[in-house]
Each structure stands twice: as structure tokens, then as C-alpha cells.
Amino acid sequence: MLEVGALLGYDRALFDAFVRRIRRLPKKVTHRDLGIGHGSMIATLTHILNVQESWLLYIVPRRQRAIDALWKDPTRKPKDWKEFDAYAARVWDGIEARLATLTDPELGRRVKAFWMPGRYTVRDAVLQISFEEAHHIGELIGAMWRLNIRPPTMTWIELRPGSRNPKRPRT
């Protein structure tokens, strides 16, 4: 359980570092289709939230029947930073509450997302969302490099929860 909390804490710190950096860029950069998986930077950040929300707030707590309505919710497709912030707060608040339920027995429980083949556990779902975030952060890093924008740090050592690194991460 300790590792799951640390991993999700890192995912949040990494996400927040990229949000801080990207939101300071001009809208013509953040909202433009850059040819990455979800088009724009803001859409890619939103997709990360969509994945976290779908898995941790619907699949893991056995709310699959409500997922169609969730996916139709227009607040999951923010058009500006104000809408994005409201959506992100909702997702992260839900994840924070969910974290308290992720005991070792719960992490071993089987879950099923109708769009994913195979058999897997809650622990696998946590790893899935973390690796998917890493994949999309990599897309953002590549897009930023192409635009001559320095991406924020993404190292575990600098961003990990409880880091005692006296040097503040660059964001």
C-alpha cells in the first residue's frame, strides 16, 4: 500500500509540474493540435485526468454502470484553464479519497474494464494509469522540445512525496 500511495503522489506532483509550466504558455501553443496523441497540450493533460477518473473513481469502486454518463459529461472536456482547474480538482479530490481505500487486500481484488481484455487487479489498474500518464507526459516533453520550451523535471527523486531535496524542482 505504501508504494501505491507514493506512486500516486508522484503522478500528482508530475502532473501538477506540467500543468504549471504549460498554463504559462500562450493559448495558441497550449490549445493547438501539435500532432501528439490527443492533439493539444491541454487535451493531453485532460486525457490523463480522464484515465485517472475512469479507473480509480469508476472501475475500481465498481461503478461501471455509470461510466457511459461520465463519458458524456461535458465538464470532462474543458475548453479553458478555469474549466480545466474545476475538473482537475474534482478528479484529484476523488483520487485522494479513494487512496484511503487501497489496502493490500483491495489492491489484490480483481477488476474489469469493458474496454480492456484480460484479467487484472486493482494494483494493475493503478500501474496502468501511472504508466499511461508517463506515456502522455513523454508526448508533452517531445512537443515542448520541438517548440524549444524546456519541460519541467520529471525525476522521481526530485518529485517524490516527502522529498528532502533542498533544490526546488524546476517547473
N, C-alpha and C positions, 0 to 999 in steps of 0.2 A: 504494500500500500504506500509506503514511504516513497518508493521510486515513482509511482504513478503521480503522486502529488507534486514531486519535483519536476517530472516531465511536463505536466500540465502547467505548472508555474513558469517553466522555461518557455513553453509555447506562448503563453500570455505575454511574457516580457519581450520575446522576439517580435510578436505581432505588434505590440504597443510601440516598439522602437521603429518599426517600419511605418506604422501609421503616423507617428510624429514627423518622420522625415518626409514622407510622401505628401502629407497635407500641407506642407510649407511650399510645395512646388506649385507652379501656375496650373490653373484648371485645364488649360489647353494641353498640358502634359498628363495630368492625372486622370482625365476623363477620355483621352484619345485612345483609339484602338492601336495598340503597339505590336500586334501580332503575337501576343502571348496567349496562353490557354483560355483566358476569359476576357481577352481584349484589352481593357484598360487596367490601370493600376487600382483604381477604386473598385472595379468589378472583381478583380482578383482578390483583394482584401475581403470583399463581401462574400465571395465564394468560400473563403476559409471559414468565415463565420457560419455560412450556410451548412457546411460539412460538420462543424463542431455541434451546431444546434441539432441537426438531424440525428446524428449518432447519440450524443450524450443526453439530449433532452427529449428525444422521442423513441429511438430504437432501444437504448439501454433501459429506460424505465417502462418499457412495454406499452408505448403509446403509438404503435404503428398505425392504428386505425385513424389517427388524427393527422397523419403526415400529409395526406393529399390537401387538406385545408391549409396546413402550414405552408406547403409549397406554393399555394396560390396567394398567400399573404403578400400584398404589395409592399409592406414595410421591409421585406427581405431583399428588396431591390432599390436601395437608396439612390437618389439622384444627386444629392449634395452631402457635404460633410455634417450638416446638422442632422439629417435623416440617418446618416451612417452612424453617428455617435449614439443616437437613440437606439438603433438596432444593436450595435455592439454592446451597449450597456445591458440590454435585455439578455443577450446571449451570455455574456460573461457573468452576470448575476446568477443566471440559471446554472452555469457550469460550477460556480463557486458553491452553490447549494448542493449540487449533485456530487461534488467531490467528497463531501462528508459521508455519502452512502457507499463509496467504493472501497468496501472492506475486502480482505483477501478472499473470503468465500464468494462475495459478489463478483469479484474480478474473474473467478472461475466459472461463473454461470454462463450457459450458452445463450446467445442472442442470434437473431436473424433479421437481416435487412432484405427486403424482397428483391432489391436490385443487385445484390451481391451473391454469387454462387458459393457453395461450400458450407462448412461448419466452422464456427468460431465462437470465441468467448468475449465477455466484456473487456478483458485485458487486450484481446486482439483488436477490438473496436477502438480502444484508447490509442494503441500503437498505430492503427490505420489513420486516425485523424491527425496524429502527430507527424507521421511520415508524409501525409498529404499536404499538411501545412509547409513542411520543409520543401517539398517539391515546388509549391507555388511561390514560396519565398525565393527559391532559386530562380524562378522565372522573373520575379521582380528585380533581383540582383542583376540578371543579364540585361534586362531592359534599362536599368539605371546605368550600367556600364556603357551601353550603346549610346546613351544620351549624355555621357560624361558627367554623371551625377554619382557622387560617392555614396554607396549604400551604408546603412548603419552596420555596426558589428553584429555578428550572429553567433559568436562563440559561446558555448556552454559556460566556460569559465567566467566570462565577463557578465553573462546574463542570468546565471543560475540563481535560484532563490537563495537568499542568505549569503550571497557572495560578499566576501570581505575585501574584494579588490578595491584598493583606495582610488584607483583611476576610474572615473565615471565613464561608462560606455559612451562612445561617440554615436550620436543619433542625429 
